[in-house]
């Protein structure tokens, strides 16, 4: 697993010493680490647009179709795909470990990054994106306690400016709904290429 392939998101409050120094010279609201424990810049992917989607690996429909559309879009972008970083953020960190995320997103495209963390960390990240989700319980005799759950969630696709993954409230460039045609998505992304740094 490469160093930045999969991120384990860890959020810390402003003013903590772990956040005191970063490449921008400003203390970030969020300190993120990859799954190997290495600290990542407060402004990850400073030269790429982030294409962000919230979901989970147990999702039966929206997530696999959404990520398949992502993969088709990346292929359609051709050489321009080098300017894009697709990021899949789990909303089910209780089940979606870093290794499971790695296995899952690699089934769609080798450029995809999976992000996981604690319940509080994921909740904090989803909040700044205004991504909504909730558990939907159902009876499942295969589970030890007889109950399992799915996650109801929004299916927005976010395009964020270079380095703006952690600050979408000021760096969001475009927003698309689930089910967008991959060609339409590719054409929409091209309007922002090459990234203006």
N, C-alpha and C positions, 0 to 999 in steps of 0.2 A: 504494500500500500504506500503510495507516494505521500510526501509530507503534507501537501495541501489538498489531497484528494477528498478527504472527508473531514468536516469540521465538527468538533464537539463544542457547542456554544456555551460559554460561561459568562454570565453578566455580573458585574460588580458595580457598587455605587460610586458616584463621583467622589474624588478625594482619596480613595484607597491608594496605597503606595504602589500596588501592582499596576495601576493605571497612570502613574505619575508621568511616565515618559513614553512617547510614541513618535512616529515619524512626522506627524503634523505639528508637534509641539504643543498640542492642546490635550487635556485629559478627556478621554472618551467616556460616554455614558456606559458603553459596553466593552468588556475585555473578552475577546474570543480566543479559544484554543482549539487546535485540531485534535483529532482522536489520539494522537501520539503524545499530547500534552505540551506541544510547542506553542508559544504565544504567537498570535497572528496580528498583523498590523491593525490599528483601529480603523483604517480605511482600506479594507481588502480589495484587491483587483482594481488598482488605481488607473489602469489603462483599458479596462473593459467595462462594457455595460452589463449590469446584472439583470438576468431574466429570472424572476422569482415566482415560485409556486408553493403554496402550503397544502399539505396533504398527509397521507400516511400509508405505510406499506400494505396494510390489511384492507385497504380501500377496494371495493369490488368494481367500481366503474369510473368515477370522475378522475381519479389519479392516474390509472393506467392509460386512459384515453388522452388525458392532458399531457402526460409525459411522452406518449407516442407522437402527439402533435408537436411537442418540443423537438423531438428527434428529427421529424420530417422537416421542421422549420430550419434546424441547423444544417441539414443536408442541402436544402434549397438555397441557403445563404452562400454556400460554396466558400470562396476565399474570405468573404466577409464574416464568416462564423468565428474567425480568430478574434474578433472584437467583442464577442459575447461570452458571458459566463452564466450558464444555466444553474440555478440553485434550487434544490427541493428541500423545503423545511418541514420536518415532521410536526404534526399536531398531536401525536400519540407517543411521546417519549417513554412512557411506561413499557411499551413493547418494542419500539423502534430503537434498538441499540445501533452504535456506529457500524458494527460489522454487518448487521441486517440491512442498514441503509446502503452500505457499500454494495452488497450483493444485489439489492433491489434496483438501484439506479443504473448499475452497470449493464443491466438487461436492456436498457433503452439506448444509451449513448455514452461513449467513453469520455465525453467532456463534462458530464453531469457531476455535480457535487451534492452530497447529502448532508444535511445539518440536523443534529439532535442535541439534547441537553436535558436539564431537569424540567419538571412541570413549571416552576416559577420562571425559569429562563425562557422557555418557549412561549409562555404566556406574555412575558414582557416584550419579546420580539414581535409576536402576533399583534399586540396592542398598538405598536407604532405603525404597523401596516394596516391597522383596522381590519384584520382578518378575523372572522368569527368562526367558532366551532364549539361543539358540545357532544357529550356522550349520549348514545341511544342504546339502551340496554335491551336485551332480548334473551329468552330462555334457550339454553344450549345444553343438552344432556351430555355432550362430550366434555364439558368443562367440569372440574372438580366440584364447584359450588352450584353448578347448573345454570350459570348466567354468564353471558359474554356481552360484548358491545361493539357497535360500529361508531364512527365519528361523523356527525353531521357537520358540514363545513362549507364555507364559501369557496368558489373556484376561480377567483380572480388571478390574472396573470399580470405581474408588475414588471415594468422596465425602468431600471434605476440608473442614474448617471454614474460614471466611473468613480469608484471609491465610496459610493453612497449607499451601499447595502444596509448599513446600520442606521442611516438617517433618511429613510424614505419620505418623511414628512416634508423635507425640503429638497430632496433629490429625485423624486418620482418624475419620470418623463412621460409615461403613458400607462394606461390601464385597459386591459381587455377582459371580456367575459369568457367563461368556459365554453368550449365548443367552437371557438373561432377557427376558421379554415387555416391550415398551415401556410398556404401561399399568402393569404391576407396578413397573417402574423409576420411573415418574412418581409412583406412589402412595408408593413408598418414600422418594423425595426430599421429597415434601410433608410428611413427618413431621418434617423438619428446617427447615421454612419457617414464618415468615421467618427468615433466619439470625440466630442470637443472637450479637451482636457483643460 
